[in-house]
Amino acid sequence: MQVALVTVGDELLTGDTVNTNAAWLGERLADRGASVERVVVVPDRVADIARVVNELRAEYDAVVVTGGLGPTHDDMTMEGVAAAVGVPVEEHDKAVAWVTDHTDYEHGDLVEGTTHLPKGSRMLPNEEGVAPGCVIEGVYVLPGVPAEMQAMFETVADEFSGEYRHVRTVEADEPESALVERLAELRDRFDVTVGSYPGDHVRLKLRSTDEAELERAAAWLRERVEPTEN
């Protein structure tokens, strides 16, 4: 299953907020065997959200959107997603009922727009907050607050799947540039993908759906790199 992530918020683009949601979702989706193919950050503008979501949902199995939910002036995500799928935003009866039954708010106390979702969408309750999320035509809309996003994602996690990729890590006490030829040979010999992450030493992350093949590849590579000192 191929997935794209869209994170919404001017604060992400200006650097006022670190995009931890994309990192968490990428890791969680990978754990389920889904493949995250794109991560896009967009501003709080309906047209930008609609254009990006529309493009991505045509290309990938699912699109996960986080941020910009609620009734405040910069919460544009529901309108953007609704525009992407060609439906209006309207008050959602199940969202009203859930908020009334599970929070301290009465319907009349809610700020206008809190329970407005794209027409025909499936409401996702917000166990850690108030503003609900939704699912419509393969687009999953989650809050931007990390605790709220994580709790809501877990309610739909089973809807994301794929062939699990096993992981092995090899650490090398060599410059990354010195490893190019060996990594090319590794990819020729074995059906694995390799990520290279430099720092105090180079961390080589090998992935494969075939665990036995992965073990052979990791063993081959460990014999051919300079090990780090423990």
C-alpha positions as CSV (number, residue, x, y, z in Angstrom):
1,M,0.0,0.0,0.0
2,Q,1.5,3.3,-1.1
3,V,0.7,6.4,1.1
4,A,1.2,10.1,0.8
5,L,1.4,12.4,3.8
6,V,0.2,16.0,3.8
7,T,0.9,18.2,6.8
8,V,-1.0,21.5,6.9
9,G,0.2,24.7,8.7
10,D,1.9,28.0,8.1
11,E,3.8,27.3,11.3
12,L,5.5,24.3,9.7
13,L,6.7,26.3,6.7
14,T,8.1,29.1,8.9
15,G,9.9,26.8,11.2
16,D,7.8,27.8,14.3
17,T,6.8,24.2,14.7
18,V,8.8,21.0,14.0
19,N,7.0,18.5,11.8
20,T,7.0,15.6,14.2
21,N,3.7,14.3,12.8
22,A,5.2,13.3,9.5
23,A,8.1,11.4,11.2
24,W,5.7,9.6,13.6
25,L,3.3,8.6,10.8
26,G,6.1,7.5,8.5
27,E,7.5,5.2,11.2
28,R,4.1,3.9,12.2
29,L,3.0,3.2,8.6
30,A,6.3,1.5,7.8
31,D,5.7,-0.8,10.8
32,R,2.5,-1.9,9.2
33,G,4.1,-2.6,5.8
34,A,2.7,0.5,4.1
35,S,5.1,2.5,2.0
36,V,5.2,6.3,2.4
37,E,6.1,7.7,-1.0
38,R,5.6,11.4,-0.5
39,V,5.5,14.0,2.3
40,V,4.2,17.5,1.4
41,V,3.8,20.5,3.6
42,V,1.2,23.1,2.6
43,P,0.1,26.4,4.0
44,D,-3.3,27.2,5.6
45,R,-5.0,27.9,2.2
46,V,-7.9,26.0,0.9
47,A,-6.7,26.2,-2.7
48,D,-3.3,24.7,-1.9
49,I,-4.7,22.0,0.3
50,A,-7.3,21.0,-2.4
51,R,-4.8,21.0,-5.2
52,V,-2.2,18.9,-3.4
53,V,-4.7,16.4,-2.0
54,N,-6.4,16.0,-5.3
55,E,-3.1,15.3,-7.1
56,L,-1.9,12.8,-4.5
57,R,-5.2,10.8,-4.1
58,A,-5.1,10.1,-7.8
59,E,-1.6,8.7,-7.5
60,Y,-1.5,6.8,-4.2
61,D,-3.7,4.3,-2.4
62,A,-4.3,6.6,0.6
63,V,-3.5,10.2,1.6
64,V,-3.1,11.1,5.3
65,V,-3.6,14.8,6.1
66,T,-2.8,16.3,9.5
67,G,-3.4,19.7,10.9
68,G,-5.8,22.6,10.4
69,L,-8.9,21.1,12.0
70,G,-11.3,23.1,14.1
71,P,-13.3,26.3,13.9
72,T,-10.6,29.0,14.1
73,H,-9.6,31.4,11.2
74,D,-6.7,29.3,10.0
75,D,-8.4,25.9,10.1
76,M,-8.8,25.3,6.4
77,T,-8.2,21.6,6.0
78,M,-11.8,20.3,5.9
79,E,-12.7,22.8,3.3
80,G,-9.6,22.0,1.3
81,V,-10.3,18.2,1.4
82,A,-13.9,18.7,0.6
83,A,-13.0,20.8,-2.5
84,A,-10.5,18.1,-3.6
85,V,-13.2,15.4,-3.7
86,G,-15.9,17.8,-5.0
87,V,-18.4,17.9,-2.1
88,P,-19.5,20.7,0.3
89,V,-18.7,20.9,4.0
90,E,-21.7,20.5,6.3
91,E,-22.6,19.8,9.9
92,H,-22.1,16.1,10.5
93,D,-24.8,14.5,12.7
94,K,-22.5,11.8,14.1
95,A,-19.9,14.4,15.0
96,V,-22.4,16.4,16.9
97,A,-23.7,13.3,18.7
98,W,-20.2,12.2,19.6
99,V,-19.0,15.6,20.9
100,T,-22.2,16.0,22.9
101,D,-22.0,12.5,24.5
102,H,-18.2,12.3,25.1
103,T,-17.0,15.8,25.9
104,D,-18.0,18.6,28.3
105,Y,-19.5,20.6,25.4
106,E,-23.1,20.8,24.5
107,H,-23.9,21.4,20.8
108,G,-24.9,25.0,21.5
109,D,-21.6,25.7,23.2
110,L,-19.5,24.7,20.2
111,V,-17.9,27.3,18.0
112,E,-19.5,27.3,14.6
113,G,-17.7,24.8,12.3
114,T,-16.3,22.4,14.9
115,T,-18.5,19.6,13.7
116,H,-18.5,20.5,10.0
117,L,-17.1,17.7,7.8
118,P,-17.1,17.0,4.1
119,K,-20.5,15.6,3.0
120,G,-20.6,11.8,2.9
121,S,-17.4,11.4,5.0
122,R,-16.9,8.9,7.8
123,M,-16.4,10.8,11.1
124,L,-13.3,9.9,13.2
125,P,-13.8,10.8,16.9
126,N,-11.1,12.8,18.7
127,E,-10.5,10.9,21.9
128,E,-7.9,13.4,23.1
129,G,-9.6,16.6,22.0
130,V,-12.7,18.0,20.5
131,A,-12.6,18.6,16.7
132,P,-13.2,15.3,14.9
133,G,-11.4,14.0,11.9
134,C,-12.8,12.1,8.9
135,V,-12.2,9.7,6.1
136,I,-13.5,10.3,2.5
137,E,-12.4,8.6,-0.7
138,G,-9.1,7.3,0.6
139,V,-8.2,10.6,2.3
140,Y,-7.7,10.4,6.1
141,V,-8.0,13.8,7.9
142,L,-6.4,13.9,11.3
143,P,-5.7,16.7,13.9
144,G,-2.4,18.5,14.0
145,V,-1.9,18.2,17.8
146,P,0.4,15.2,18.1
147,A,-1.4,13.4,21.0
148,E,-4.7,13.8,19.2
149,M,-3.3,12.8,15.8
150,Q,-1.7,9.7,17.2
151,A,-4.8,8.5,19.1
152,M,-7.0,9.0,16.1
153,F,-4.6,7.3,13.8
154,E,-4.6,4.2,16.0
155,T,-8.4,3.9,15.4
156,V,-7.8,3.4,11.6
157,A,-4.3,1.8,11.7
158,D,-5.7,-1.5,10.6
159,E,-6.8,0.1,7.3
160,F,-3.1,0.5,6.3
161,S,-1.2,-2.6,5.3
162,G,1.5,-4.1,3.1
163,E,4.2,-6.6,3.0
164,Y,6.3,-6.2,6.1
165,R,9.9,-5.0,5.6
166,H,12.5,-6.4,7.9
167,V,15.3,-4.1,8.9
168,R,19.0,-4.6,9.8
169,T,21.5,-1.9,10.6
170,V,25.2,-1.9,9.9
171,E,27.5,0.8,11.3
172,A,30.7,1.8,9.4
173,D,33.5,4.0,10.7
174,E,34.3,5.3,7.2
175,P,33.3,8.4,5.2
176,E,30.0,7.9,3.4
177,S,31.7,8.7,0.1
178,A,34.1,5.8,0.5
179,L,31.2,3.3,0.7
180,V,29.7,4.1,-2.7
181,E,31.1,1.2,-4.7
182,R,30.5,-1.4,-1.9
183,L,26.9,-0.3,-1.6
184,A,26.4,-0.5,-5.3
185,E,27.7,-4.0,-5.3
186,L,25.5,-4.9,-2.3
187,R,22.4,-3.8,-4.3
188,D,23.5,-5.8,-7.3
189,R,24.0,-9.0,-5.2
190,F,21.0,-8.8,-2.9
191,D,17.3,-7.8,-3.1
192,V,17.5,-5.1,-0.5
193,T,17.2,-1.4,-0.2
194,V,19.8,0.6,1.6
195,G,19.6,4.0,3.4
196,S,22.8,5.8,4.4
197,Y,22.8,8.1,7.3
198,P,26.1,9.9,8.2
199,G,26.9,11.3,11.6
200,D,29.8,10.5,14.0
201,H,29.8,7.3,11.9
202,V,27.8,6.1,9.0
203,R,24.6,4.1,9.8
204,L,23.5,1.8,6.9
205,K,19.9,0.7,7.2
206,L,19.0,-2.3,5.1
207,R,15.4,-3.3,4.4
208,S,13.8,-6.3,2.7
209,T,10.6,-8.3,2.7
210,D,12.8,-11.5,2.7
211,E,14.4,-11.9,6.1
212,A,16.8,-14.6,5.0
213,E,18.0,-12.4,2.1
214,L,18.4,-9.5,4.4
215,E,20.5,-11.5,6.9
216,R,22.8,-12.6,4.0
217,A,23.1,-9.0,2.8
218,A,23.9,-7.6,6.3
219,A,26.5,-10.3,6.9
220,W,28.2,-9.6,3.5
221,L,28.3,-5.9,4.3
222,R,29.6,-6.2,7.8
223,E,32.6,-8.1,6.4
224,R,33.4,-5.3,4.1
225,V,33.2,-2.1,6.2
226,E,35.3,-0.7,9.0
227,P,33.4,-1.4,12.2
228,T,32.8,1.3,14.8
229,E,34.4,1.1,18.2
230,N,31.9,0.3,20.9
